[in-house]
Amino acid sequence: MRKSVISAAILAGLLTLKAGSGAAVQVAYAAPSLSETDPAGLEEAARNLFPNPKRYGEAVKLFLKAAELRAPADPMRVSDLVMASRLSFYRGDAEKARALMERAADEALTYGDVVTAAQTYLDAAFLAQEAKDRESVKRLAKRAEQLSNSPLLAADQRANIRRRVPPGV
């Protein structure tokens, strides 16, 4: 798809060549535009920004837009929110990262993915700890611990979640 977009842009540029008698040749190049309605394209564009940490803010926005475009029960929606959270943390905004991770956990739980919800609540608890938000640490860890009691979990999944719950929660 990327090659076809680039080819189309080059063709458009070639079609706009203007040559006059003795005048210089001008080339108009139209940069390929990012579709605002294609979540996979937005995710790819966000991943292309990974090598440049100064552009993580743009990547966060792209992942959030992609999440909004996906159906509510689509697991990629949760993945997009998790990536936006991680990039927010890497940018130094632990509170925003916590809020996005908690949102991802809430959405996973809403659509029945108990394992992802519990693991993501624990990730959000870690981010809350980084943001020095003790209340949220306890609340989120407690939520994960409660989910570890779900009959939908296998014994090893339950054990993995409980191992990650901070002591004293």
Phi, psi and omega in degrees: 000320181298319179297320181292325178293316179294317178300318179296321180294319179294316179299317178299320178295319180293325181289342181262010177300132178238121179233128178247175180290110179076357181277157178290150179277132179247139178241127175258126181246126177259118179291142178297137181264149180276127179291127180279359182243006181249099184299323179296321177293321177295319179296318179296317178298320178295315180296329178292344178271352183306321182295345184242094182304334179293345182254013180298328178300319177295319180297320177302312180299320180294318178295321179294320177296318178298318179298317180297327183281341182278154178298149182306323183268005180286121180301335178293336176298315178295318179299319178297319179294321178297316179295319178298321178297311181300315181294325176296320177297315179297333177281351178099011181251080184295326180293314177297319179300317179297315182298318180291321180293320178296320177299318178299317179296316178301316181292320178299317180293318180305325183255018167089007179269083186295318182297309180298319179300311181298313180297321182286326172299321178293322175297320178295323177297319176300315180294324176296322177296318178296328178275002180060042180248083185301321180300314180292325177303309182296315183298315183288319178295321178297320179299315178296318179298319178299319180293335180294346177273359183296136176289351178281350183267144171282161183302318181292324177295316178301313181297319180297319179293312183296329177296328183274345181291127180299145179298148176085009180270000000 
